[in-house]
Amino acid sequence: MVESARRRWLLLAVVSAGLLLITLDNSILYAALPTLVEELGASSAQSLWIINAYPVVMAGLLLGSGTLGDRVGHRRMFLTGLVVFGAASLAAALSPTPEALIAARAFLAVGAAAMMPATLALIRVAFADGRERNVAIAVWGSLAVVGSALGPIVSGLLLQTFWWGSVFLVNVPVVVVALVATLVLSPGGGADPGKHWDLVSSLLALMALVGLVFAIKETAKATPSPVAAGAALVAAAGGWAFARRQRRLPDPLLDFAIFRNPAFLAGVLAAGFSMFAVAGLQLVTTQRFQLVEGFTPLRAGVLVAAVALGALPTAVAGGATLHRIGLLPIVAGGLALSTVGTVLVLLHFDTSMPLLVTGLLIAGAGLGAAMSVASSAIMGNVPVRRAGMASSVEEVSYEFGSLIAVALLGSLLSAVYSATVRLPPGTPEEARDSLDAALALTGEGAEGNALVTAASEAFDGAYGAVVLVVAGVLAVGTVATGVLLRRHGPGSALSGPTSH
């Protein structure tokens, strides 16, 4: 019995390491991008795709990969994903051109999409006891925040000593250890070869999700392009065809009936709202303190790591006390607490570093609790045979929260800056494009100082607008999950009726 328990918790460590690699690669290029762009001679469009190829491809593949795991076995999916992820990391580290790096990042996403639903599904299968499973899922959930926050720190540390390829090469030894450990620790079986997996549905889901991502990114630009309308049509056509096909299949890729469970739906929404906040705060805060305050990439990464530091204890505590406290106080209460922390960041980002860090810690504490328990709400409200499907839905929610944050908030930051910056007379109009452009045009003397001051003030105004939007989204998430979980207060059951 003791040996079995030890194997379960060791398996949790292994799958958590896999999740950590996946989430690290979402944010690890924020600090490394300027260096690798310079080394490879990448254009601005290529640099955009070096970052976005990974989350876009992963979001498109996640739903199909989770259901495929239900068919072939989640252990096999995790192992396959590890192999692909390791090979793609090596290819990315040795990429000689921007195009090769973009292709390697897309290949990385294939491995990540295979692994990510399998990590949560393996926990669901290995931990039969409900209370143990809540703690295990809480640890798993906290790593989504931790990995995202640690990405800039890891890349900053590596770039101080090694070349840019080291941010990918660091994945390889972790993959090797995880492969061996999974072969030893993970239970076999779990596959259902008789279960039908529909390739057409998977392709339609990929079409709809990738089209939606393109539409969001193009619409969020200061001058929307015709591509936005075309992408929206592709997304709508793919989504309509996907939903229509699911209703006719005896074994659908996505059973929409699982969303009828309020606790499941609240968990999905909480995951999306939380990752929107994490990605948004990290994106704009690292930029603001590097460009306005002159922080190094490493120092800016350490600053936003306060979110992860605040998330760790509440994530574990939330999972351990869920059976007594219930979903409502932890999920809705966690989002409410993160709203308070974000407002504190908004009020003090340019006046007090201690209060700013306190706000980030409070925001992280709320998000850690909400995210870890959201995972329990999702996995606890579906039958075991739907574990892969449920985990895929959650991961799509995570990825879209991050993607929408980067697309919308990044564009909002640029739009507010461009609209509000008051350039000194004689300044080239290129300085209106971004703070980076303005800083590149500054010369010496009073005129240069005036441009820096004007551009920095405008950027701070844009930063405040973005943080205000993040706080507003978290407030909406608090109300929405509070309504859905109104019957899940202290002492209530985690699970409601599940779809069969």
Secondary structure, 3 states (H helix, E strand, C coil): CHHHHHHHHHHHHHHHHHHHHHHHHHHCHHHHHHHHHHHHCCCHHHHHHHHHHHHHHHHHHHHHHHHHHHHHCHHHHHHHHHHHHHHHHHHHHCCCCHHHHHHHHHHHHHHHHHHHHHHHHHHHHHCCCHHHHHHHHHHHHHHHHHHHHHHHHHHHHHHCCCCCCHHHHCHHHHHHHHHHHHHHHCCCCCCCCCCCCCHHHHHHHHHHHHHHHHHHHHHCCCCCCHHHHHHHHHHHHHHHHHHHHHHHCCCCCCCHHHHHCHHHHHHHHHHHHHHHHHHHHHHHHHHHHHHCCCCCHHHHHHHHHHHHHHHHHHHHHHHHHHHHHCHHHHHHHHHHHHHHHHHHHHHHCCCCHHHHHHHHHHHHHHHHHHHHHHHHHHHCCCCHHHHHHHHHHHHHHHHHHHHHHHHHHHHHHHHHHHHHCCCCCCCCHHHHCCHHHHHHHCCCCHHHHHHHHHHHHHHHHHHHHHHHHHHHHHHHHHHHHHHHCCCCCCCCCCCCCCCC
